[in-house]
Amino acid sequence: MLFLALSSFTILQKPASIVEKAKSLIDSFNPEQKQKAMLDFSDADRTSWTYLPAQNRRGLPYKQMSSKQKTLVNNFVKVHLSEMGYNKTQEVIALEQVLFELEGASKRDTELYFISFFGNPLKDKVWGWSFEGHHVSLNFTIVNGKVSSSPRFLGANPGEVKEGRKKGLRVLRSEEDLGMTLINSMSEDQKNKAIISDKTYGEVVTASESQVDHLGDKGISVSEFNASQRKTFEKLLDLYIFYLADELANERKKLIEKAGIENLIFAWAGSITTGNAHYYRIQGKEFLIEFDNSQNNANHIHTVWRDFDGDFGRDLIKEHYKNSNHH
């Protein structure tokens, strides 16, 4: 069980930078803002999350911040993500303006993205934070400098912008195209293993559940891929790993390699033709990645990374209390 306990975190190489940026942000809050943004680590909201365009979320929204505070939030989020990950997050947020121009609905608002702290990063050894709004949910838990980075959700609606100033934009282009390339590179025998359903599930299977279990071993093992397929698969896997900052991503990649990339399972559901509803997942003993493009005539994408033991830092917290002297 030791490997499982190690699977969802790394040591931040720049913890001082993280706390420094958190301090700059928290120090900028007035009392009312602080009340909204700063919650107890024991708050039930810490382990609940959503990617729906809900207007009444926990936390403090951009809408109630000064431009300087918005920059401080962005700088804090940025330090946890790679340049690619941060840019994709910003592009997903920008899609809310596209939806507003199409629909005119007040829930489509680039200002309805919320920052929350659970516990106090300036003094607590155990704390967490989330950044959340429509199609973005980032959940980080820090325990004695070790970091859990899941659940992690990113979506895109439209998957491809069909009209207007951003026509042609596909924020999650690579996640979709590499998956489609991989399934279409397979032999009939490989497809028979990989394709577990002729239809998609209409959504990522795990939705926004607080805790999830392994979805079973249906699918094809990476050990059955040829060299070209393995290369495509690793490119796809890296998209999800290297969404995170290098320190976090590199350590996670090492742990996945140690467990054996060849032991991962790839499964597909739905059509293998672009433009029709399709779904895939990548699953190991410790983690799950899901991709779904079913809704809005297969032009609405959801992606998620889940850790079975490590979501919301459950494995880190368990280890912390086991090793602490509590009387």
C-alpha positions, -999 to 999 in steps of 0.1 A, spaced: 0 0 0 30 23 3 30 31 -34 -7 41 -33 1 65 -5 27 81 -26 8 82 -58 -9 116 -57 16 141 -45 51 154 -47 71 178 -27 68 214 -39 103 226 -47 92 262 -42 68 261 -11 79 296 -1 68 310 -35 33 293 -31 28 307 4 42 341 -6 16 344 -34 -11 331 -11 -1 358 15 -2 386 -11 -37 375 -22 -51 370 13 -36 402 26 -55 421 -2 -89 408 10 -111 431 30 -130 415 59 -161 407 38 -140 392 11 -120 372 36 -152 358 51 -162 345 17 -127 332 6 -114 317 38 -132 286 50 -123 260 77 -104 230 65 -131 209 80 -158 226 60 -180 201 41 -176 222 9 -139 213 8 -147 179 -7 -176 189 -29 -171 203 -63 -190 211 -95 -183 222 -131 -218 235 -138 -224 272 -144 -237 277 -108 -238 314 -98 -239 308 -60 -207 289 -53 -185 288 -23 -157 313 -23 -150 348 -37 -157 354 -74 -137 376 -98 -168 398 -99 -162 410 -64 -125 417 -68 -104 446 -79 -83 442 -110 -52 439 -88 -69 411 -68 -78 393 -100 -41 394 -110 -31 381 -76 -55 352 -80 -42 344 -115 -6 345 -102 -15 321 -74 -32 297 -98 -4 300 -123 23 288 -99 5 254 -97 0 249 -134 23 247 -165 21 274 -191 0 251 -212 -23 243 -183 -28 279 -173 -34 290 -209 -60 263 -214 -77 273 -182 -79 309 -194 -92 298 -228 -120 278 -212 -130 309 -191 -130 330 -223 -155 305 -239 -181 319 -214 -181 351 -234 -187 331 -266 -216 314 -249 -229 347 -237 -228 361 -272 -247 330 -285 -273 328 -256 -273 361 -237 -278 342 -204 -265 359 -173 -250 326 -161 -225 329 -189 -200 352 -172 -162 352 -173 -164 369 -138 -181 339 -121 -149 320 -112 -143 316 -75 -112 312 -53 -116 294 -19 -90 286 8 -96 258 33 -75 264 63 -48 291 64 -18 287 42 1 312 62 2 292 94 -14 257 88 5 226 78 -27 211 63 -47 234 40 -63 234 6 -77 257 -21 -100 255 -51 -105 276 -82 -138 269 -98 -164 280 -123 -182 267 -153 -160 240 -169 -131 246 -145 -125 229 -112 -90 229 -97 -87 213 -62 -53 213 -44 -45 200 -9 -12 207 8 -1 186 37 34 193 52 45 206 18 32 176 -1 6 183 -28 -26 166 -40 -39 180 -73 -72 163 -78 -101 163 -87 -91 183 -117 -117 192 -144 -115 211 -176 -143 214 -202 -150 232 -235 -183 244 -248 -183 248 -277 -157 221 -283 -151 239 -316 -163 275 -320 -183 275 -352 -188 313 -357 -178 347 -345 -144 362 -336 -130 329 -322 -143 307 -350 -121 276 -353 -109 276 -317 -107 242 -302 -94 245 -266 -91 208 -261 -81 199 -297 -51 177 -288 -70 157 -261 -97 149 -287 -75 144 -318 -48 122 -302 -76 100 -287 -92 97 -321 -58 90 -338 -51 62 -313 -84 44 -316 -83 46 -354 -47 32 -355 -59 0 -340 -64 -34 -357 -98 -50 -355 -87 -73 -327 -74 -43 -307 -106 -23 -314 -127 -53 -301 -109 -50 -268 -107 -12 -266 -143 -3 -276 -164 -12 -245 -197 3 -257 -212 14 -290 -227 44 -273 -212 70 -249 -226 76 -214 -236 111 -222 -211 124 -196 -179 115 -178 -190 84 -158 -177 98 -124 -196 131 -129 -188 154 -99 -188 127 -72 -167 135 -41 -150 101 -41 -148 76 -69 -138 39 -74 -120 21 -101 -143 16 -131 -132 -20 -139 -107 -35 -163 -126 -34 -196 -105 -20 -224 -71 -27 -239 -38 -28 -220 -11 -4 -232 12 -35 -233 -8 -46 -264 1 -14 -284 28 -13 -311 56 13 -309 37 39 -328 5 35 -308 25 36 -276 40 69 -287 6 84 -294 -7 71 -261 21 87 -241 16 120 -259 -21 118 -249 -12 109 -213 13 137 -211 -14 163 -220 -31 155 -187 0 151 -166 18 183 -178 -13 204 -172 4 208 -138 35 228 -129 67 210 -138 76 200 -103 43 183 -98 40 168 -133 75 153 -135 71 136 -102 38 122 -112 51 109 -145 79 91 -126 54 74 -103 33 63 -133 64 50 -151 74 32 -119 40 14 -117 44 6 -155 28 26 -183 23 -7 -200 -2 -17 -172 -25 12 -180 -59 5 -196 -74 25 -225 -111 22 -231 -134 38 -258 -171 42 -261 -192 56 -290 -182 66 -325 -147 65 -338 -155 92 -363 -149 129 -355 -182 149 -352 -201 120 -335 -204 113 -298 -173 96 -283 -157 89 -250 -124 74 -237 -107 68 -204 -72 60 -192 -71 40 -160 -44 28 -137 -46 13 -102 -43 47 -86 -59 72 -111 -85 77 -138 -87 101 -167 -120 106 -185 -128 124 -218 -164 128 -231 -177 146 -262 -214 137 -263 -234 167 -255 -246 195 -280 -242 172 -310 -207 161 -299 -194 197 -296 -192 199 -258 -162 183 -241 -156 173 -205 -123 160 -191 -114 150 -156 -85 135 -136 -94 115 -105 -72 98 -79 -89 69 -62 -72 73 -28 -58 108 -33 -87 131 -43 -88 161 -19 -56 148 -4 -73 119 15 -41 97 13 -19 126 25 -43 135 54 -45 99 65 -7 96 65 -3 129 84 -26 118 112 -11 84 113 24 99 118 13 127 141 12 124 179 -25 130 187 -35 123 222 
